[in-house]
Amino acid sequence: EKVAVKKCTNAFDDVVDGKRILREIRLMRHFFHENVASIREMLPPPGPDFTDIYIVMDLMDTDLHRVLHSTQPLTDAHYQYFV
């Protein structure tokens, strides 16, 4: 089964970035929906002094950024699929 691995580099260099990553992880662990990527697991760090976080999640067909910036107009069928 194919999965996506998200690498969050230098996760602790900036407090705001660290909070965003934590918020994303907490939200993704909370939601269970076929149209929302969910976390499969988080890879353990290699040691106590780590800077990167690896999140293993479901592989989705596309992402919201591509959908929103696509030149293709959205139809009612698209809206129903998203909701």
N, C-alpha and C positions, 0 to 999 in steps of 0.2 A: 504494500500500500504506500502511495506517495504522500509525503508530508512536506511541509515548509519549515525551514529553520531560520528564525530571525535572530540576527546577532546584534546586540545592543553594545556598541563599543564605548569604552570609557564611561560607563554608566554612573560612576560616582564622582566625576570631575565637576559637575555642576549640580547644585541642589535642585534647581527647577527641572532639569532633565531626569534626575533620579526620582523625583516625585511623579513625573509624567509616566515613566516606565513602571513604577509601582502601581499607579492608577490603572494603566493599561492591563497589567497582569491581573489585578483584582477584578476588573470588569470582565475580562475574558474568562476568568475562572467561574464567574457568576452566571453568565449567559449560556444557555443551551438552545440553539436554534440552527436550522440547516443553512441559513443565510449569513450566519455570524461565525467567524473562525473561532474555534475553541482551542484551549491549550491542551496538548496531549501530555507533555511533560516539560520540565525544565532540566537541562543538563547540569549536573553538579560541577562546581568550579574545580580546576585542577589542584588548587591549594588555597591557603588562607589569604594570600595576597593576589586577588584577581581583580581585573578591571572590566572584563567583558561578561555579558550575560547571554546565554543561548536559550531561546524559547522554541520548543518543537510544537507546531500547531497544524491544524488541518490545512491541506492545500486547496485553495479556492480557485475557481475558474478565472476570476478577475478581481480587481479591488475597486473600492468606491472612487478613488481618485481617477482611474481610467474611465469609469462610467460618467462621472460628472464632467470631465474634460473631453469627452467624445463628441465628434461632430454629428453623430447619428442622433436624430430626434427621438426622445423617449415616447413610447406609445402607452396606451392604457394597460396593455399586457405587461409591459416592463414594470409599471407602477404596482400592479397586482403581484408580480413575482417578488418584488422587493418587500412588500408588506406581507 
